[in-house]
Amino acid sequence: MKTLLKNANILNVDDGTIYSSSILVKNDLIDCIEKEIDEQVDVVIDCSNFLIMPSFKNGHTHSAMTFLRGVIDNVRLEEWLFDNIIPREDLLNADDVYKFSKVAILEYIKNGITFANDMYLFPEAFIKACLELNFPAAISIETGQEIYKKYFENENFRDKLNNIHPRMNILANAHSIYTVSENDLKLLATNASKNNLSTYLHLAETKTEVENCLKEHNLSPVAYANKLGLFKNGGAGYHLVHLEPGDIDILKDKGVSVISNPGSNLKLGSGIAPLRLYKKEGILMGLGTDGAASNNTLSMFYEMRLAFNLENLTDNDLEPLTPLDVIKMATINVSKICHQNNCDGIKVNQYADLIALDLNEPELFPNDKILSHIVNSASSSDINFVMINGKIVYRDHSFVGIDTKKIYQEANDAKLKIEAKLKKA
C-alpha cells in the first residue's frame, strides 16, 4: 500500500519549524519526504490545507476504565479509588476489559492518539482489543496479576508475549508503593533487572501518599522506590506531583522519566506537577490521560492545555514550558519513555503514525501561531485524518473500517451486567 500526502505543511517536532513538502508512505513506514515525488501510488491526498504532525502517544492510561467514566465527582483519590473504583473493578472479567478497552481505543483514535501505555486488569484482554483494531501499545506486566507470574517464570510464554506484535512491547509495572507489599516490590525489581526491563508505577501522586511513606519508612516515595531497587534500569513515575528534598537527584541519577497526568490530578485534587523544575533539571517528560474514571476525557489536546497553563500557578522564577515542549511531551517523548522504536517524528524510516489538522478551522487562525494553537485552542474536531502504520483509520470525523455500533452495544451490555451485579452485592 502506497499513500502520497501531497503538498503538506509538516511539523518538525525537533525544532518546531514547519516546512512544505510531500510524504510518501509505503506500507507502515515513511519512505520519502521530498517536494516532488513521482511514483505510482494507491492513494493521493492533497494536504495543502493541512498541518501534518506526529500523532499523539498516551503515556499512562487504564483503557478499560471507560465503563467508570463519571462514576463519582468531587472526591480525593483515596475515597475515589478504595470506595468507588475497586469495588466495581472486582466485578470485572477479561471479556469486559476487552469490550471496554475497544471503546477507549476509539476515543484515542478520534483524538489523534495512536499509542497507549496501558496498565490495567486482564492485560491479555487489552492485547486482544489492540490486535483486533491494529492499535500500537505498551503492555503492563503488573505485580499481583496472573500474567506477571507467567511472564517471569515461563520462558516460552515470555518469548511469545515479547513477539506478539512489532508495535507492542512489555513494561514492568507496580500499581504503587502503597498498594503493593514491600516483598513484591523487591521481587519486581529483581525480575525487571534480570529481564532488562524498565519499571513504571504511580508515584508521589498525592500529599497523603508522601506523608504516609515518610511516616512508615522515613523516606519519600521516590527514595523508597529507589531503595527497593525499582529504578535499576530506569523507567518512569506516573504523576510525580509532590517531591521531597533529594528526589530530583534520584530521578536524574537513575534516568527516571516523568509521565504527567494533569487532567486526572486536577479532577482528584492531587496537585500540580512541577514541570518547570523537571524541564530545568533535564528530566524527560511525557503526558498521559490516565483512565476515563479520573479525567474524564481521553484527549491529549486537553492534557496539553492543562500542562501548559497550570504551570503558570507554579514556580514563576523558573523558565516556563513552551508550546513545543508540551507537543513533544505528547508525542515523541512518550515514545522514548515507553521504548517505542521508530517513532521519532516525521522522518524517513519512521512509522507513519500521523494526524492532519485542518488549517481552515477558525480556532487555528492565524496559522503563523500554529504551535500555540495546537496546545491552547485545537481539539479533535480539527482533525481531518488519523493514520496508524500507514493506514488511515479515521477521516472526516468517521472511523474507517471499524464497526463502532457493535463496539458500543457490546460495551453497554457489559456495563449493564456489572451494574446488576453491583446492585445484587
Secondary structure, 3 states (H helix, E strand, C coil): CEEEEEEEEEECCCCCCEEEEEEEEECCEEEEEECCCCCCCCEEEECCCEEEEECEEEEEECHHHHHHCCCCCCCCHHHHHHHHHHHHHCCCCHHHHHHHHHHHHHHHHHCCEEEEEECCCCHHHHHHHHHHHCCCEEEEEECCCHHHHHHHHCHHHHHHHHCCCCCEEEEEEECCCCCCCHHHHHHHHHHHHHCCCCEEEEECCCHHHHHHHHHHHCCCHHHHHHHCCCCCCCEEEEECCCCCCCHHHHHHHHCEEEEECHHHHHHCCCCCCCHHHHHHCCCCEEECCCCHHHCCCCCHHHHHHHHHHHHHHCCCCCCCCCHHHHHHHHCHHHHHHCCCCCCCCCCCCCECCEEEEECCCHHHCCHHHHHHHHHHCCCHHHEEEEEECCEEEEECCEECCCCHHHHHHHHHHHHHHHHHHHHHC
